[in-house]
Amino acid sequence: MRGGRPAPILGTMTEAPETNPDNALAPIGAVRRTQVGHEATEPMREDIRLLGAMLGDTVREQNGAEVFNLVERARVESFRVRRSEIDRGELARMFDGTAAATAIPVIRAFSHFALLANVAEDIHRERRRAVHVAAGEPPQDSSLAATYRKLDEAGGLDGAAVADALRGALVSPVITAHPTETRRRTIFDTQNRITELMRLRLHGHSLTRDDRDIETELRRHILTLWQTALI
């Protein structure tokens, strides 16, 4: 996950922490609204566990138990590295002698998991934005709306002064891409479709607009990801 802590992947879904009723807000569709902290990010972890478990099922079905067990071993031992129970060298030595034909799908499993975790993170941003808007909270910092509000509240400024200061400013989106991350169009299309399905699920739907089961469709698109080369 981008810039975040490792999350459970490919394995059995862990139990969610108990909800503190004093910290809960009214739901939006199927979304459990929460305040801050661990509770606020639990829905994202649930999405990551769902997508990770589906990916794990796909790895097992397509490449067998040996590859799946290696992925699980790497996942579990990486948490031990993070907890300083073992060092990175010990983890690397566990995979000494692993044939390339076996190692490649293990590596691909983690690449695909990172992609799916990023989808879950994007969906969570939408979820949190809806929570803030529904709660009537002020615009979040770094947004244009928050910037305009701060300008309005600043003493000694009027519209003419702000316009004069910004007259020579240029606001332009910056799109970056590393050449080693060039992906097939199929990957982008499938990732977008998974995002759409997760967005429907976010709003409490179990079926697509053409009456297809959302979880079945998610599994189908994750299978497409697995059977398509990333680059």
C-alpha positions as CSV (number, residue, x, y, z in Angstrom):
1,M,0.0,0.0,0.0
2,R,1.3,3.4,-0.9
3,G,3.2,4.9,2.0
4,G,1.3,2.8,4.5
5,R,2.0,-0.1,6.9
6,P,1.9,-3.7,5.6
7,A,-1.5,-5.2,5.6
8,P,-2.7,-8.8,5.8
9,I,-2.7,-10.3,2.3
10,L,-3.7,-13.5,0.7
11,G,-4.5,-15.2,4.0
12,T,-7.5,-15.7,6.2
13,M,-9.4,-12.6,7.1
14,T,-8.7,-11.5,10.6
15,E,-11.4,-10.4,13.0
16,A,-12.3,-6.7,13.0
17,P,-12.0,-4.8,16.3
18,E,-15.1,-4.1,18.3
19,T,-16.8,-0.9,17.3
20,N,-17.0,1.8,20.0
21,P,-20.6,3.0,19.9
22,D,-19.6,6.4,21.3
23,N,-17.3,6.8,18.3
24,A,-19.7,5.8,15.6
25,L,-21.6,8.0,13.2
26,A,-24.7,7.1,11.1
27,P,-23.9,4.9,8.1
28,I,-23.8,6.0,4.5
29,G,-25.3,3.1,2.6
30,A,-23.3,0.1,3.7
31,V,-20.4,2.3,4.8
32,R,-19.9,2.3,8.6
33,R,-18.9,5.9,9.3
34,T,-16.3,6.3,12.0
35,Q,-14.4,9.2,13.6
36,V,-10.6,9.0,13.6
37,G,-7.7,6.7,14.2
38,H,-7.8,2.9,13.9
39,E,-11.6,2.8,13.5
40,A,-11.5,5.2,10.6
41,T,-9.2,3.0,8.6
42,E,-10.7,-0.4,9.4
43,P,-13.1,-0.3,6.3
44,M,-10.0,0.1,4.1
45,R,-8.3,-2.9,5.8
46,E,-11.5,-4.9,5.3
47,D,-11.4,-4.1,1.6
48,I,-7.7,-5.1,1.4
49,R,-8.4,-8.3,3.2
50,L,-11.3,-9.1,0.7
51,L,-9.2,-8.4,-2.4
52,G,-6.1,-10.1,-0.9
53,A,-8.1,-13.2,-0.1
54,M,-9.5,-13.3,-3.7
55,L,-6.0,-12.9,-5.1
56,G,-4.8,-15.7,-2.8
57,D,-7.6,-18.0,-4.1
58,T,-6.6,-17.2,-7.6
59,V,-2.9,-17.9,-7.0
60,R,-3.8,-21.3,-5.4
61,E,-6.1,-22.2,-8.2
62,Q,-3.8,-21.1,-11.1
63,N,-0.4,-22.0,-9.7
64,G,-1.0,-24.6,-7.1
65,A,-0.5,-25.0,-3.3
66,E,3.4,-24.8,-3.5
67,V,3.4,-21.2,-4.9
68,F,0.5,-20.1,-2.6
69,N,2.4,-21.5,0.5
70,L,5.6,-19.7,-0.5
71,V,3.6,-16.4,-0.9
72,E,2.1,-16.9,2.6
73,R,5.5,-17.8,4.0
74,A,7.0,-14.6,2.6
75,R,4.1,-12.6,3.9
76,V,4.3,-14.0,7.4
77,E,8.1,-13.7,7.6
78,S,8.0,-10.2,6.4
79,F,5.9,-9.2,9.4
80,R,8.6,-10.9,11.6
81,V,11.2,-8.7,9.9
82,R,9.1,-5.6,10.7
83,R,8.8,-6.7,14.3
84,S,12.6,-7.2,14.4
85,E,12.2,-10.9,15.2
86,I,14.4,-11.9,12.3
87,D,16.6,-9.8,9.9
88,R,16.1,-9.4,6.2
89,G,19.0,-11.7,5.5
90,E,17.3,-14.6,7.2
91,L,14.2,-14.0,5.1
92,A,16.2,-13.9,1.9
93,R,18.0,-17.2,2.8
94,M,14.6,-18.9,3.2
95,F,14.2,-18.6,-0.5
96,D,17.7,-19.6,-1.5
97,G,17.6,-22.2,-4.3
98,T,14.0,-21.4,-5.3
99,A,13.6,-22.1,-9.0
100,A,12.9,-19.0,-11.2
101,A,9.7,-20.7,-12.5
102,T,8.5,-20.8,-8.8
103,A,9.8,-17.4,-7.7
104,I,8.3,-15.4,-10.6
105,P,4.6,-16.1,-9.6
106,V,5.5,-15.4,-6.0
107,I,6.9,-12.0,-7.0
108,R,3.9,-11.4,-9.2
109,A,1.5,-12.1,-6.3
110,F,3.0,-9.3,-4.3
111,S,3.0,-6.9,-7.3
112,H,-0.7,-7.6,-7.9
113,F,-1.4,-7.3,-4.2
114,A,0.2,-3.8,-4.2
115,L,-2.0,-2.8,-7.1
116,L,-5.2,-4.1,-5.4
117,A,-4.2,-2.4,-2.1
118,N,-3.9,0.9,-4.0
119,V,-7.4,0.4,-5.3
120,A,-8.7,-0.1,-1.8
121,E,-6.8,3.0,-0.7
122,D,-8.4,5.1,-3.4
123,I,-11.9,3.8,-2.5
124,H,-11.2,4.7,1.2
125,R,-10.3,8.3,0.2
126,E,-13.8,8.5,-1.4
127,R,-15.3,7.0,1.7
128,R,-13.6,9.4,4.1
129,R,-14.5,12.4,1.8
130,A,-18.1,11.4,2.0
131,V,-17.9,11.2,5.8
132,H,-16.4,14.6,6.1
133,V,-19.0,16.2,3.7
134,A,-21.9,14.5,5.4
135,A,-20.7,15.6,8.9
136,G,-20.6,19.2,7.7
137,E,-16.9,19.5,8.4
138,P,-14.8,22.3,6.8
139,P,-12.9,21.5,3.7
140,Q,-9.7,19.5,4.3
141,D,-6.3,21.1,4.2
142,S,-4.6,21.2,0.8
143,S,-7.9,21.3,-1.1
144,L,-8.8,24.3,-3.2
145,A,-11.9,24.9,-1.1
146,A,-9.8,25.0,2.1
147,T,-7.4,27.5,0.5
148,Y,-10.2,29.8,-0.6
149,R,-11.6,29.6,3.0
150,K,-8.3,30.6,4.5
151,L,-8.0,33.5,2.0
152,D,-11.4,34.7,3.0
153,E,-10.5,34.5,6.7
154,A,-7.1,36.2,6.3
155,G,-7.1,39.8,7.6
156,G,-6.3,42.7,5.3
157,L,-6.9,40.8,2.1
158,D,-9.5,41.5,-0.5
159,G,-10.3,39.9,-3.9
160,A,-8.3,42.4,-5.8
161,A,-5.2,41.8,-3.7
162,V,-5.4,38.0,-4.1
163,A,-6.1,38.3,-7.8
164,D,-3.0,40.5,-8.2
165,A,-0.8,38.1,-6.3
166,L,-2.0,35.1,-8.3
167,R,-1.9,36.9,-11.7
168,G,1.5,35.3,-12.6
169,A,0.8,32.0,-11.0
170,L,0.5,28.8,-13.0
171,V,-1.4,25.8,-11.7
172,S,-0.7,22.7,-13.7
173,P,-1.1,18.9,-13.1
174,V,2.1,16.9,-13.0
175,I,1.8,13.4,-14.3
176,T,4.7,11.2,-13.6
177,A,5.4,7.7,-14.8
178,H,8.5,5.5,-14.4
179,P,9.5,3.8,-17.6
180,T,9.7,0.4,-15.9
181,E,6.1,0.8,-14.8
182,T,4.6,0.8,-18.3
183,R,1.6,-1.4,-18.2
184,R,-0.6,-3.1,-20.8
185,R,-3.9,-1.5,-21.5
186,T,-5.7,-4.6,-20.3
187,I,-4.2,-4.0,-16.8
188,F,-5.4,-0.4,-16.7
189,D,-8.9,-1.4,-18.0
190,T,-9.2,-4.3,-15.5
191,Q,-7.9,-2.1,-12.6
192,N,-10.5,0.5,-13.5
193,R,-13.3,-2.1,-13.6
194,I,-12.2,-3.4,-10.1
195,T,-12.4,0.1,-8.8
196,E,-15.9,0.5,-10.2
197,L,-17.0,-2.7,-8.6
198,M,-15.5,-1.7,-5.3
199,R,-17.3,1.7,-5.6
200,L,-20.6,-0.1,-6.1
201,R,-19.9,-2.3,-3.1
202,L,-19.0,0.9,-1.1
203,H,-22.5,2.2,-1.7
204,G,-24.1,-1.0,-0.5
205,H,-24.8,-2.8,-3.8
206,S,-24.3,-6.5,-4.2
207,L,-25.2,-6.6,-7.9
208,T,-23.9,-4.6,-10.9
209,R,-26.3,-2.6,-13.0
210,D,-26.7,-5.6,-15.3
211,D,-27.5,-7.9,-12.3
212,R,-24.1,-9.6,-12.0
213,D,-22.9,-10.6,-8.6
214,I,-20.2,-8.1,-7.6
215,E,-17.9,-10.5,-5.7
216,T,-18.0,-13.0,-8.6
217,E,-17.1,-10.1,-11.0
218,L,-14.3,-9.1,-8.7
219,R,-12.9,-12.6,-8.8
220,R,-13.2,-12.7,-12.6
221,H,-11.3,-9.5,-13.0
222,I,-8.6,-10.5,-10.5
223,L,-8.2,-13.7,-12.6
224,T,-7.8,-11.5,-15.7
225,L,-5.1,-9.5,-13.9
226,W,-3.3,-12.7,-12.9
227,Q,-3.4,-14.1,-16.4
228,T,-2.1,-10.9,-18.0
229,A,1.6,-9.7,-17.9
230,L,1.9,-6.5,-16.0
231,I,4.4,-4.9,-18.5
